[in-house]
Amino acid sequence: MLSFECECGNKTRLYATGDCDEQGREYIEIEDDERLSVIIGDKSMLLRCSFCGYTYRLEQY
């Protein structure tokens, strides 16, 4: 299980679904998608807190 906590105190978890893709990687889902928005771009992933609106950027290397 993965956890996300925003600076404002918003907490949500990402959990394994039990389903895997062709390479054996397990899918994850957001515990409560009302608390966190995930936006996938070409070179980064954005995590946006639904409470305060702050956005975090995770770069792809």
N, C-alpha and C positions, 0 to 999 in steps of 0.2 A: 504494500500500500504506500502511496505517495501522499504527502500533505503539503498544502499551500496555506501560508499565512501572510496576509497583507499588513502593511505598517499600521493600518487603522484597526487591526484586530480581527478582521474577517478571516475565518478559517473554513477550509473545505478539504475534502480528501478525494483522491483519485484511486480507484480500486480495480483490481484485476477481474475480468469477466469470466475467465475460464475458457474462453474461445481463443484460438490461435490462428495466425495466417499460415501461408504455405511454407514459410521459413521457420515456423515454430515460435514466433514472437507473439506474446499474449496481448490481447487488446485491453485497454483500460478505459474507464468511464469516470466522469465527474460525479461525485456523491450528490451534489445539489447544484445543478447547472444554473440556478437563479443567482448564485453567489459569485460565479466566475465565468468569464467569457474567454474562449480560446480562439485566436485568429491565426491561421497558418499562412505564412507568406513564402516567397521564393527562397529567402535566405535567413528567415527568422520566424519565431513564434511569439505572439503577443498574448499575455495573460492580463485581462482587465478585471479589476475588482468591481463588482456591481454595486457595492455600498458607497465607496468614496470616489470611484471612477479612475483611480490611479492605474496606470498601465506599465507592466514590466515587459522587457524584451529579452528573449533568449536567442542569441545568435547561433547560426549553424556554422561550424568550422570544417 
